[in-house]
Amino acid sequence: MAFFAMISAPEVLARAIHRDAAAKAIHVIVTNLVPTVVSNSATEHPLPVSDKDTAFDLVQVMDFRDTAQYQTRTDTCGQDAYELY
């Protein structure tokens, strides 16, 4: 929940113009961290649900524009514009 609160914060949303100008495409991959558990019982669930199971990995794969696409300027490359975000 903290991650979603962060990305929806007003100050982050205000900087999103730089992200949008910078990237041709953003691919987000989210995976759950799942521990390996060995169980001898067919009826026992090997990964019981817990309030502590909140960890995840997030990977962003980005394709930057050669020139950032702002409405008012064209002097910034995509990677530099993303760094402003």
Long-range contacts (C-beta under 8 A, 24 or more apart in sequence): 3-58, 15-84, 15-85, 16-85, 17-70, 18-68, 18-81, 18-82, 18-84, 18-85, 19-82, 19-85, 21-65, 21-68, 21-69, 21-70, 21-76, 21-78, 21-81, 22-62, 22-64, 22-65, 22-68, 22-78, 22-79, 22-80, 22-81, 22-82, 22-85, 23-62, 23-63, 23-64, 23-65, 23-78, 23-82, 24-63, 24-64, 24-65, 24-78, 25-62, 25-63, 26-60, 26-61, 26-62, 26-63, 27-60, 27-61, 27-62, 28-58, 28-59, 28-60, 29-58, 29-59, 29-60, 29-61, 30-56, 30-57, 30-58, 30-59, 31-56, 31-57, 31-59, 32-56, 33-57
